[in-house]
Amino acid sequence: MDVETLLRSKGQEVASVRPDQTVADAVVMLTEKNFGALVVSSDGQSVDGIVSERDIVRTLAQRGPDLLEDSVASIATSEVSTCSLTDTVDALMSQMTSGRFRHVPVVEAGRLVGVVSIGDVVKHRVAELEETNEQLNSFISGVPR
């Protein structure tokens, strides 16, 4: 399965925050959308960075509550690994595992078209395993599905 197929099944909603918005703004957006990360984008189409709940919590522990008034750009990860619509989900899973990150923006022709989370990848993998299990059970029992 490729990333495009995965996005079609999960949806392509992308939550982004401008680099000049405050960390408090990002916290509100993360809470309202129930997302674990936001793409940092000055125009809503490019990827300038990514900021996650984890980034906020760790920096909050270091800098204290004044962090909430700082800009998102001050804590965002600026070197972001992305993927394309034609990448396989297996390749994406490997990329996420080796890079130790949980959210990957999907970029096509330089434009942000979606975000895939580790949860999306795991959900896909579980569905694949369930399908394989059903096929094996059907084969063993001789009862077609």
SVG drawing of the C-alpha trace seen along z (x, -y; Angstrom):
<svg xmlns="http://www.w3.org/2000/svg" viewBox="-17 -36 34 64">
<polyline fill="none" stroke="black" stroke-width="0.4" points="0.0,0.0 1.2,-3.5 0.9,-6.7 -1.8,-8.1 -4.1,-5.1 -3.5,-5.5 -4.4,-9.2 -7.5,-8.4 -8.7,-6.1 -7.8,-8.3 -8.4,-11.7 -6.0,-14.5 -6.8,-17.1 -3.6,-19.0 -3.3,-21.2 -0.7,-23.8 0.5,-26.7 2.5,-29.7 6.0,-30.1 5.2,-33.5 2.2,-32.2 2.8,-31.5 3.3,-28.2 0.0,-28.8 -1.7,-29.1 -0.2,-25.7 -1.4,-24.1 -5.0,-25.3 -4.9,-24.0 -3.5,-20.6 -6.2,-20.3 -9.0,-21.4 -8.0,-19.1 -6.9,-16.2 -3.6,-15.9 -0.2,-15.1 1.7,-17.5 1.3,-20.5 3.1,-21.3 4.8,-24.7 4.1,-26.6 4.2,-30.2 1.8,-29.7 -0.1,-26.5 1.5,-24.8 5.2,-24.5 6.8,-22.7 8.9,-25.1 9.0,-22.7 7.0,-20.5 6.0,-20.9 4.7,-18.1 3.1,-17.8 6.4,-16.2 8.4,-19.2 6.2,-21.5 6.2,-19.5 10.0,-19.0 10.7,-22.6 8.1,-23.7 10.0,-21.6 13.3,-23.4 12.0,-27.0 8.9,-27.2 5.5,-28.7 6.9,-31.8 7.5,-29.5 3.8,-29.7 4.4,-33.3 7.3,-32.4 7.0,-31.8 6.4,-28.3 9.5,-28.7 11.6,-28.9 10.8,-25.2 9.9,-23.6 12.0,-21.0 13.2,-22.7 14.8,-19.7 11.7,-17.6 11.6,-14.2 8.8,-14.1 7.4,-11.5 5.5,-11.5 2.2,-10.0 4.0,-7.2 6.1,-6.0 5.1,-2.6 3.7,-2.4 6.4,0.1 9.1,-2.4 7.4,-5.1 7.2,-2.8 11.0,-2.1 11.7,-5.8 9.7,-6.6 11.3,-3.8 14.9,-4.7 14.3,-8.5 12.4,-8.0 9.6,-10.4 5.8,-9.9 4.5,-12.3 5.6,-12.7 4.3,-15.4 3.4,-14.2 4.7,-16.6 3.9,-16.4 5.4,-18.8 6.6,-21.0 3.2,-21.3 1.9,-19.9 -0.9,-17.4 -1.2,-15.5 0.3,-14.1 0.8,-10.5 1.1,-9.5 2.6,-6.4 -1.0,-5.6 -2.1,-5.6 0.7,-3.2 0.0,-0.9 -3.7,-0.8 -2.9,0.1 -0.4,2.8 -3.0,4.4 -5.6,4.4 -3.1,6.2 -2.3,8.8 -6.0,9.4 -6.7,9.9 -3.8,12.4 -5.0,14.2 -8.5,14.5 -7.1,15.8 -5.0,18.4 -7.9,19.6 -10.1,19.9 -7.4,21.8 -6.8,24.2 -10.5,24.8 -11.3,25.1 -14.2,22.7 -14.1,19.8 -14.6,16.4"/>
</svg>
